[in-house]
Amino acid sequence: MTTIGALVGVQPQQREQKVATKHWLADSSVQSGLLWGTDVFVLMATAAVAMSARNLLPFKSGELLPETFSITLLVVAAWVLILTAFGAYDLRHLRAGVVEYKRIVMASVVTAGGVGITCYLLSYEYSRGLVVVLFTIGSILLLLSRNLRRRMMHSLYSKGMLRTPVVVAGDSQHVDAIARVLRREVWLGYDVVGALTKERIPTTIGGLPVLGGVDDVLDVISEQRVDSVIFAQGSFDEPGDFRRMAWRLEDRDVQMVVVPALTDVSSQRLDVRPLAGLPLVDVDHPRAIEAGRWVKRTFDIVGSALLLVLFAPVMALVALAIKLEDGGPVLFRQRRVGMKGKEFDCLKFRSMVPDAEARLAALNALNEGAGPLFKMASDPRITKVGRFIRRFSLDELPQFWNALIGEMSLVGPRPALPREVEQYDSDTRRRLDVRPGLSGLWQVSGRSNLSWEDTVRLDLYYVDNWSMTQDLMILARTAKAVVGSAGAY
């Protein structure tokens, strides 16, 4: 029940006109049905391939029995049923995160185990090669098809299509904070149409129209045709109010989302334990210390060494181009602040004129960066070669050496200048508790397009919620951000 091209702040009369042009793909039941149909097609195609390719494996697979085709159809049907039981078609987890993929993997493992146990108990000789090919290729294709679907939906969301209209309830400051994130991360597909707050104001400070109070939620849902209501801090005066609100929305096809007072804490650090009707949340310790241990360091050593070898030809060409342009030095060494405030020489390919630092003071009045950062989209100090290598982040390739010797990491907060660190408040200095990185959350979330506050928030989130899985995901997203060159200058 989402709309096409829904606009933030549209008046109710205009809103009705937008809702009238709903696309059939916006219906949640249609999306679930298409997802189910795609999985069935993928698994049936995989079964056909598996029956033909089973003998390509090195071990003896055995001949197919006459009833093998029928049994394989039952296996596919059981697989789809188990996917359903594991919540693989729950649309709530299809926008972002790894829950969707985890459920597919778990359902596939359970199905494979169930097939093995059933064949053992019934003493049935089911082709081992067929089982191996079916579940290996089938699981991979299920994950790939889900990833492709997610990318397609993110593309449509970014173009304003099929987005879910939502209202945010709570204190105006918290409402604005949530709306700001959802407006920036348009690929999530949420269209914030207004706020519900106890404050008697026409709009929030962030410009979001106030549609009424929290008690007006039913009227707002009917008038604005919203599909989700986000309850932020300040929505309820006492715990029982939320329960009563859930009762009021029980017969409505509206998703309720609660934003707790906890912010910037990853799901891996949270463990919900219901106790006597209270949803207690255990919060694990921040993980900055773990980010400095041997697992991450080993990964940095191996990864940076391999990348130095892989990019050696590219680095040689960049060095030659820089030298030929103006005859100046190839490398630029700049003092940066690393882990625990220790300074080091951060290496880069020189992308500016040799006297760039001396000319900085004359350009401070034209600074376009936020906070202590100096950024200038049309910096006159950048050379022709420098503009090209900056666009694709080739100027940062020498930092693989910094990562190899332990001054930096492949993933982490950006290495700050000493003059920037001097302006840090106590919270921002938390960024220095881990090694700075060649890439990080802020680089793959907008790079120079982000505000200083968002940059700090993302870096602090990384420090507190470090995991090896997150590092791998950031590196995977880095390639896309670099190729797209969005926000790079």
ROMI-638136 format. One record per residue (C-alpha): residue in three letters; x, y, z. Coordinates in Angstrom, 2 decimals. Layout:
# ROMI-638136
REC   residuo      east     north        up
REC       ALA         X         Y         Z
...
***
This chain:
# ROMI-638136
REC   residuo      east     north        up
REC       MET      0.00      0.00      0.00
REC       THR      2.63      2.54     -1.01
REC       THR      2.34      5.46     -3.41
REC       ILE      4.17      6.54     -6.52
REC       GLY      6.08      9.80     -6.35
REC       ALA      4.70     10.75     -2.94
REC       LEU      5.94     14.16     -1.86
REC       VAL      6.88     15.37      1.61
REC       GLY      4.59     18.06      2.91
REC       VAL      1.85     17.69      0.30
REC       GLN     -1.50     19.05      1.47
REC       PRO     -4.36     16.55      2.09
REC       GLN     -6.20     17.51     -1.11
REC       GLN     -3.05     17.04     -3.17
REC       ARG     -2.30     13.87     -1.29
REC       GLU     -5.59     12.30     -2.35
REC       GLN     -4.73     12.96     -5.98
REC       LYS     -1.34     11.26     -5.59
REC       VAL     -2.84      8.25     -3.85
REC       ALA     -5.37      7.76     -6.62
REC       THR     -2.55      6.76     -9.01
REC       LYS     -1.22      3.86     -6.97
REC       HIS      0.74      1.30     -8.90
REC       TRP     -0.23     -2.34     -8.53
REC       LEU      3.34     -3.15     -7.48
REC       ALA      2.87     -0.99     -4.40
REC       ASP      0.51     -3.54     -2.84
REC       SER      2.28     -5.61     -0.17
REC       SER      0.42     -8.81     -1.09
REC       VAL      1.49     -8.40     -4.72
REC       GLN      5.12     -7.91     -3.66
REC       SER      5.00    -11.00     -1.47
REC       GLY      3.41    -13.00     -4.30
REC       LEU      6.06    -11.90     -6.79
REC       LEU      8.77    -12.79     -4.31
REC       TRP      7.25    -16.22     -3.76
REC       GLY      6.88    -16.79     -7.50
REC       THR     10.49    -15.78     -8.12
REC       ASP     11.75    -18.24     -5.50
REC       VAL      9.65    -21.06     -6.99
REC       PHE     11.01    -20.32    -10.48
REC       VAL     14.60    -20.16     -9.21
REC       LEU     14.31    -23.46     -7.35
REC       MET     12.56    -25.25    -10.22
REC       ALA     15.23    -24.07    -12.64
REC       THR     17.92    -25.15    -10.19
REC       ALA     16.31    -28.59     -9.87
REC       ALA     16.41    -29.02    -13.64
REC       VAL     20.07    -28.02    -13.75
REC       ALA     20.90    -30.27    -10.79
REC       MET     19.33    -33.32    -12.40
REC       SER     21.43    -32.75    -15.51
REC       ALA     24.71    -31.74    -13.86
REC       ARG     24.82    -34.10    -10.88
REC       ASN     27.36    -36.43    -12.54
REC       LEU     29.88    -33.60    -12.95
REC       LEU     30.87    -34.00     -9.29
REC       PRO     33.98    -36.07     -8.49
REC       PHE     32.17    -38.64     -6.36
REC       LYS     29.78    -41.32     -7.57
REC       SER     26.26    -39.98     -7.73
REC       GLY     24.26    -43.01     -8.80
REC       GLU     21.52    -43.36    -11.36
REC       LEU     18.27    -41.43    -11.13
REC       LEU     15.33    -43.55    -10.02
REC       PRO     11.99    -43.21    -11.87
REC       GLU     10.42    -41.37     -8.98
REC       THR     13.35    -38.94     -8.54
REC       PHE     11.61    -36.16    -10.46
REC       SER      8.52    -36.37     -8.24
REC       ILE     10.65    -36.49     -5.09
REC       THR     12.61    -33.44     -6.26
REC       LEU      9.36    -31.53     -6.76
REC       LEU      8.41    -32.41     -3.17
REC       VAL     11.82    -31.19     -1.98
REC       VAL     11.31    -27.87     -3.79
REC       ALA      7.81    -27.54     -2.31
REC       ALA      9.15    -28.30      1.18
REC       TRP     11.94    -25.76      0.65
REC       VAL      9.43    -23.01     -0.22
REC       LEU      7.24    -23.93      2.78
REC       ILE     10.23    -23.76      5.11
REC       LEU     11.23    -20.41      3.61
REC       THR      7.72    -19.20      4.41
REC       ALA      7.91    -20.59      7.96
REC       PHE     11.21    -18.78      8.52
REC       GLY      9.63    -15.46      7.48
REC       ALA     11.48    -15.12      4.16
REC       TYR      8.46    -13.33      2.67
REC       ASP      8.03    -10.84      5.51
REC       LEU      8.31     -7.47      3.76
REC       ARG      9.49     -5.72      6.90
REC       HIS     13.02     -7.09      6.44
REC       LEU     13.37     -6.62      2.70
REC       ARG     14.58     -3.00      2.57
REC       ALA     17.94     -3.25      4.32
REC       GLY     20.01     -5.34      6.69
REC       VAL     20.97     -9.00      6.64
REC       VAL     17.88    -10.54      8.29
REC       GLU     16.43    -11.49      4.90
REC       TYR     19.62    -13.28      3.86
REC       LYS     20.02    -15.01      7.22
REC       ARG     16.51    -16.44      6.99
REC       ILE     17.15    -17.80      3.51
REC       VAL     20.39    -19.47      4.62
REC       MET     18.78    -20.97      7.73
REC       ALA     15.75    -22.24      5.80
REC       SER     18.03    -23.79      3.18
REC       VAL     20.18    -25.51      5.81
REC       VAL     17.09    -26.88      7.61
REC       THR     15.62    -28.14      4.32
REC       ALA     18.87    -29.87      3.33
REC       GLY     19.17    -31.42      6.77
REC       GLY     15.57    -32.56      6.68
REC       VAL     16.07    -34.23      3.29
REC       GLY     19.13    -36.06      4.57
REC       ILE     17.47    -37.25      7.76
REC       THR     14.32    -38.35      5.93
REC       CYS     16.29    -40.34      3.35
REC       TYR     18.30    -42.01      6.12
REC       LEU     15.24    -42.96      8.18
REC       LEU     13.41    -44.33      5.12
REC       SER     16.57    -45.94      3.69
REC       TYR     15.90    -44.15      0.42
REC       GLU     18.79    -43.82     -2.06
REC       TYR     18.42    -40.21     -3.17
REC       SER     21.20    -39.04     -5.50
REC       ARG     23.93    -37.38     -3.45
REC       GLY     25.10    -35.39     -6.46
REC       LEU     21.59    -34.08     -6.98
REC       VAL     21.35    -32.98     -3.35
REC       VAL     24.74    -31.22     -3.42
REC       VAL     24.08    -29.36     -6.68
REC       LEU     20.48    -28.50     -5.80
REC       PHE     21.15    -26.98     -2.40
REC       THR     24.45    -25.34     -3.29
REC       ILE     23.29    -23.63     -6.48
REC       GLY     19.75    -23.12     -5.19
REC       SER     20.89    -21.30     -2.04
REC       ILE     23.26    -19.08     -3.99
REC       LEU     20.63    -18.19     -6.59
REC       LEU     18.06    -17.42     -3.90
REC       LEU     20.49    -14.98     -2.29
REC       LEU     21.43    -13.42     -5.62
REC       SER     17.80    -13.01     -6.69
REC       ARG     16.95    -11.34     -3.37
REC       ASN     19.93     -9.02     -3.73
REC       LEU     18.91     -8.15     -7.30
REC       ARG     15.35     -7.46     -6.18
REC       ARG     16.61     -5.21     -3.37
REC       ARG     18.81     -3.25     -5.79
REC       MET     15.91     -2.80     -8.20
REC       MET     13.61     -1.57     -5.42
REC       HIS     16.28      0.81     -4.10
REC       SER     16.61      2.23     -7.62
REC       LEU     12.85      2.74     -7.86
REC       TYR     12.73      4.31     -4.39
REC       SER     15.53      6.70     -5.33
REC       LYS     13.46      7.81     -8.32
REC       GLY     10.45      8.50     -6.09
REC       MET      8.50      5.38     -7.12
REC       LEU      6.63      2.90     -4.87
REC       ARG      7.71      4.72     -1.74
REC       THR      5.91      4.12      1.57
REC       PRO      4.21      7.20      3.05
REC       VAL      4.85      7.50      6.79
REC       VAL      4.17      9.92      9.62
REC       VAL      6.52     10.34     12.57
REC       ALA      5.15     10.90     16.07
REC       GLY      7.01     12.29     19.08
REC       ASP      8.88     15.38     20.23
REC       SER      9.62     17.70     17.31
REC       GLN     13.40     17.39     17.74
REC       HIS     13.29     13.60     17.58
REC       VAL     10.83     13.74     14.69
REC       ASP     13.18     16.00     12.73
REC       ALA     16.16     13.73     13.43
REC       ILE     14.32     10.69     12.05
REC       ALA     12.90     12.59      9.07
REC       ARG     16.37     13.89      8.23
REC       VAL     17.78     10.37      8.06
REC       LEU     14.89      9.01      5.97
REC       ARG     15.07     11.93      3.56
REC       ARG     18.80     11.45      3.11
REC       GLU     18.60      7.67      2.72
REC       VAL     15.98      7.81     -0.03
REC       TRP     16.87      4.27     -1.15
REC       LEU     15.02      2.97      1.92
REC       GLY     11.76      3.97      0.26
REC       TYR     10.11      5.95      3.05
REC       ASP      8.29      9.22      2.33
REC       VAL      7.79     11.29      5.48
REC       VAL      4.56     13.25      4.92
REC       GLY      4.20     14.90      8.31
REC       ALA      4.58     14.84     12.07
REC       LEU      2.35     14.05     15.04
REC       THR      3.43     15.97     18.10
REC       LYS      2.01     17.38     21.32
REC       GLU      3.53     20.76     20.54
REC       ARG      1.09     23.29     19.05
REC       ILE      3.17     24.37     16.08
REC       PRO      2.37     24.44     12.32
REC       THR      5.69     22.90     11.33
REC       THR      8.71     21.43     13.06
REC       ILE     12.04     23.26     13.03
REC       GLY     13.08     21.02     10.16
REC       GLY     10.08     22.16      8.09
REC       LEU      7.93     19.04      8.49
REC       PRO      4.19     19.88      8.59
REC       VAL      2.49     19.01     11.88
REC       LEU     -0.67     17.07     11.02
REC       GLY     -1.98     16.83     14.57
REC       GLY     -1.28     15.22     17.92
REC       VAL     -0.50     11.60     18.66
REC       ASP     -4.17     11.03     19.58
REC       ASP     -5.15     12.10     16.05
REC       VAL     -3.32      9.16     14.48
REC       LEU     -6.48      7.44     13.16
REC       ASP     -7.72     10.58     11.40
REC       VAL     -4.28     11.26      9.93
REC       ILE     -4.00      7.68      8.65
REC       SER     -7.34      8.04      6.87
REC       GLU     -6.64     11.51      5.45
REC       GLN     -3.03     10.98      4.41
REC       ARG     -3.33      7.29      3.48
REC       VAL     -0.10      6.45      5.32
REC       ASP      1.17      2.88      5.51
REC       SER      3.49      3.23      8.51
REC       VAL      3.61      5.21     11.73
REC       ILE      6.96      5.76     13.41
REC       PHE      6.73      6.46     17.13
REC       ALA      9.78      8.34     18.38
REC       GLN     10.69      9.49     21.88
REC       GLY      7.99     11.68     23.37
REC       SER      5.09      9.86     21.73
REC       PHE      3.71      8.41     24.98
REC       ASP      3.57      9.59     28.58
REC       GLU      3.43      6.10     30.12
REC       PRO      4.07      2.50     28.96
REC       GLY      0.39      1.63     28.81
REC       ASP     -0.22      4.29     26.16
REC       PHE      1.64      2.29     23.55
REC       ARG     -0.42     -0.82     24.28
REC       ARG     -3.61      1.16     23.87
REC       MET     -2.32      2.70     20.64
REC       ALA     -1.62     -0.81     19.30
REC       TRP     -5.22     -1.74     20.10
REC       ARG     -6.50      1.28     18.17
REC       LEU     -4.44      0.33     15.10
REC       GLU     -5.13     -3.40     15.33
REC       ASP     -7.69     -3.43     12.52
REC       ARG     -5.72     -1.07     10.28
REC       ASP     -3.26     -2.24      7.63
REC       VAL     -0.58      0.02      9.10
REC       GLN      2.88     -0.91     10.26
REC       MET      3.93      0.37     13.69
REC       VAL      7.61      1.22     14.14
REC       VAL      9.07      2.27     17.48
REC       VAL     12.33      4.18     17.71
REC       PRO     13.72      3.58     21.22
REC       ALA     15.74      6.08     23.23
REC       LEU     18.80      3.98     22.32
REC       THR     20.48      5.38     19.25
REC       ASP     23.45      4.32     17.13
REC       VAL     23.55      0.82     18.64
REC       SER     23.78     -2.10     16.22
REC       SER     21.42     -5.05     16.48
REC       GLN     24.39     -7.32     17.26
REC       ARG     24.80     -5.53     20.60
REC       LEU     21.13     -5.80     21.54
REC       ASP     19.35     -8.78     23.09
REC       VAL     15.64     -8.43     23.88
REC       ARG     14.50    -10.52     26.87
REC       PRO     10.81    -10.27     27.82
REC       LEU     10.47    -10.40     31.61
REC       ALA      7.09    -10.20     33.32
REC       GLY      5.68     -8.31     30.34
REC       LEU      8.60     -5.88     30.18
REC       PRO     10.72     -5.96     26.99
REC       LEU     14.11     -5.68     28.67
REC       VAL     17.01     -4.93     26.33
REC       ASP     20.51     -6.13     27.17
REC       VAL     23.10     -3.86     25.56
REC       ASP     26.57     -5.29     24.99
REC       HIS     29.69     -3.19     25.62
REC       PRO     30.98     -0.94     22.81
REC       ARG     33.48     -2.73     20.59
REC       ALA     36.27     -0.21     20.10
REC       ILE     38.72     -2.47     21.97
REC       GLU     37.85     -5.43     19.73
REC       ALA     38.55     -3.27     16.66
REC       GLY     42.20     -3.06     17.75
REC       ARG     42.80     -6.76     18.24
REC       TRP     44.59     -9.33     16.09
REC       VAL     41.67    -10.36     13.87
REC       LYS     41.28     -6.92     12.31
REC       ARG     45.04     -6.34     12.27
REC       THR     45.68     -9.62     10.45
REC       PHE     43.01     -8.75      7.92
REC       ASP     44.64     -5.34      7.37
REC       ILE     48.09     -6.85      6.82
REC       VAL     46.94     -9.51      4.37
REC       GLY     44.47     -7.24      2.59
REC       SER     46.78     -4.24      2.19
REC       ALA     49.65     -6.45      0.97
REC       LEU     47.46     -8.04     -1.69
REC       LEU     46.03     -4.69     -2.76
REC       LEU     49.51     -3.16     -3.07
REC       VAL     50.47     -5.95     -5.47
REC       LEU     47.17     -5.76     -7.36
REC       PHE     47.28     -1.98     -7.85
REC       ALA     51.02     -1.71     -8.49
REC       PRO     50.57     -1.11    -12.27
REC       VAL     47.91      1.55    -11.64
REC       MET     50.09      3.26     -9.04
REC       ALA     53.02      3.31    -11.46
REC       LEU     50.90      4.97    -14.15
REC       VAL     49.54      7.56    -11.70
REC       ALA     53.05      8.37    -10.47
REC       LEU     54.26      8.82    -14.05
REC       ALA     51.32     11.11    -14.93
REC       ILE     51.95     13.32    -11.89
REC       LYS     55.65     13.62    -12.66
REC       LEU     55.06     14.46    -16.31
REC       GLU     52.48     17.16    -15.56
REC       ASP     54.62     19.57    -13.54
REC       GLY     57.79     17.74    -12.52
REC       GLY     56.95     18.03     -8.81
REC       PRO     57.08     15.29     -6.18
REC       VAL     54.84     12.27     -6.73
REC       LEU     53.86     11.65     -3.10
REC       PHE     52.32     14.06     -0.65
REC       ARG     53.03     13.45      3.02
REC       GLN     50.69     15.04      5.52
REC       ARG     50.70     14.76      9.29
REC       ARG     47.52     13.10     10.48
REC       VAL     46.26     11.93     13.85
REC       GLY     45.92      8.20     14.29
REC       MET     44.86      5.78     17.00
REC       LYS     45.00      7.21     20.54
REC       GLY     46.13     10.58     19.16
REC       LYS     49.46      9.35     17.76
REC       GLU     50.51     11.37     14.72
REC       PHE     51.86      9.80     11.52
REC       ASP     52.65     10.72      7.92
REC       CYS     49.62      9.89      5.78
REC       LEU     50.67      9.12      2.20
REC       LYS     48.81     10.26     -0.89
REC       PHE     49.57     10.79     -4.52
REC       ARG     49.99     14.54     -4.93
REC       SER     46.82     15.97     -6.48
REC       MET     47.54     19.66     -5.90
REC       VAL     50.20     22.14     -6.88
REC       PRO     53.45     21.82     -4.86
REC       ASP     52.74     24.97     -2.77
REC       ALA     49.15     23.98     -1.96
REC       GLU     49.58     24.26      1.83
REC       ALA     50.99     27.78      1.57
REC       ARG     47.97     28.88     -0.49
REC       LEU     45.39     27.39      1.91
REC       ALA     45.07     30.49      4.11
REC       ALA     43.94     32.58      1.13
REC       LEU     41.11     30.13      0.44
REC       ASN     39.70     29.73      3.96
REC       ALA     36.96     32.25      3.24
REC       LEU     35.72     30.00      0.42
REC       ASN     35.54     26.86      2.58
REC       GLU     32.51     24.71      1.67
REC       GLY     33.19     22.03      4.26
REC       ALA     31.27     21.51      7.49
REC       GLY     32.75     21.67     10.97
REC       PRO     36.56     21.69     11.04
REC       LEU     36.85     20.13      7.56
REC       PHE     38.10     22.20      4.61
REC       LYS     36.31     21.28      1.38
REC       MET     36.08     23.16     -1.88
REC       ALA     34.43     21.67     -4.96
REC       SER     36.42     23.87     -7.39
REC       ASP     39.68     24.15     -5.50
REC       PRO     42.11     26.05     -7.81
REC       ARG     45.08     24.24     -6.28
REC       ILE     44.05     20.87     -7.78
REC       THR     45.98     19.84    -10.90
REC       LYS     44.46     18.22    -13.98
REC       VAL     45.82     14.81    -13.04
REC       GLY     44.82     15.47     -9.45
REC       ARG     41.20     16.07    -10.37
REC       PHE     41.04     12.75    -12.20
REC       ILE     42.68     10.67     -9.48
REC       ARG     40.55     12.32     -6.81
REC       ARG     37.39     11.51     -8.69
REC       PHE     38.17      7.80     -8.44
REC       SER     40.09      7.99     -5.12
REC       LEU     43.31      6.87     -6.83
REC       ASP     45.19      9.50     -4.81
REC       GLU     44.67      7.38     -1.69
REC       LEU     46.26      4.17     -3.02
REC       PRO     49.61      4.80     -1.22
REC       GLN     47.71      4.54      2.07
REC       PHE     47.75      0.76      1.61
REC       TRP     51.32      1.13      2.91
REC       ASN     50.06      3.02      5.98
REC       ALA     47.65      0.14      6.60
REC       LEU     50.35     -2.47      6.09
REC       ILE     52.64     -0.99      8.76
REC       GLY     49.81     -0.43     11.26
REC       GLU     49.35      3.35     11.11
REC       MET     45.96      2.96      9.43
REC       SER     43.36      0.29      8.74
REC       LEU     41.51     -0.64      5.57
REC       VAL     38.28      0.44      7.28
REC       GLY     37.84      3.07      9.97
REC       PRO     37.14      6.78     10.57
REC       ARG     38.93      9.23      8.27
REC       PRO     42.41     10.28      9.48
REC       ALA     42.08     13.79     10.85
REC       LEU     44.48     16.71     10.67
REC       PRO     45.98     17.93     13.99
REC       ARG     44.21     21.30     13.59
REC       GLU     40.90     19.46     13.17
REC       VAL     41.47     17.36     16.30
REC       GLU     42.11     20.54     18.28
REC       GLN     38.48     21.49     17.59
REC       TYR     37.03     18.12     18.64
REC       ASP     34.69     17.95     21.61
REC       SER     34.87     15.03     24.05
REC       ASP     32.43     12.89     22.04
REC       THR     34.17     13.43     18.72
REC       ARG     37.53     12.39     20.21
REC       ARG     36.02      8.91     20.46
REC       ARG     36.94      8.57     16.76
REC       LEU     40.57      8.28     17.84
REC       ASP     39.98      5.05     19.79
REC       VAL     40.50      2.97     16.62
REC       ARG     42.91      3.17     13.70
REC       PRO     41.80      5.58     10.96
REC       GLY     40.79      3.90      7.72
REC       LEU     41.11      4.24      3.98
REC       SER     37.35      3.77      3.83
REC       GLY     34.56      3.96      6.34
REC       LEU     30.85      4.41      6.89
REC       TRP     30.92      8.08      5.96
REC       GLN     32.72      7.39      2.69
REC       VAL     30.07      4.90      1.54
REC       SER     27.20      7.05      2.84
REC       GLY     27.73     10.23      0.87
REC       ARG     31.40     11.23      1.23
REC       SER     31.75     15.01      0.91
REC       ASN     27.97     15.46      0.61
REC       LEU     27.44     14.65      4.30
REC       SER     27.25     17.27      7.02
REC       TRP     29.88     17.32      9.75
REC       GLU     27.34     16.06     12.29
REC       ASP     26.40     13.09     10.10
REC       THR     30.07     12.30      9.46
REC       VAL     30.81     12.21     13.18
REC       ARG     27.69     10.19     13.93
REC       LEU     28.59      7.54     11.35
REC       ASP     32.19      7.34     12.58
REC       LEU     31.10      6.97     16.20
REC       TYR     28.60      4.29     15.18
REC       TYR     31.43      2.40     13.50
REC       VAL     33.70      2.67     16.55
REC       ASP     31.04      1.49     18.99
REC       ASN     29.60     -1.28     16.80
REC       TRP     32.67     -2.66     15.02
REC       SER     32.44     -6.13     13.53
REC       MET     34.39     -7.98     10.86
REC       THR     31.19     -8.47      8.90
REC       GLN     30.60     -4.71      8.86
REC       ASP     34.15     -4.14      7.61
REC       LEU     33.59     -6.53      4.71
REC       MET     30.28     -4.86      3.81
REC       ILE     31.90     -1.41      3.87
REC       LEU     34.70     -2.58      1.58
REC       ALA     32.14     -4.05     -0.80
REC       ARG     30.22     -0.77     -0.87
REC       THR     33.42      1.25     -1.24
REC       ALA     34.01     -0.02     -4.77
REC       LYS     30.54      1.16     -5.81
REC       ALA     31.02      4.58     -4.16
REC       VAL     34.42      5.05     -5.81
REC       VAL     33.24      4.02     -9.29
REC       GLY     30.20      6.26     -8.97
REC       SER     32.47      9.07     -7.66
REC       ALA     29.47     10.57     -5.82
REC       GLY     30.51     13.27     -3.38
REC       ALA     34.20     13.04     -4.33
REC       TYR     36.21     16.21     -4.97
***
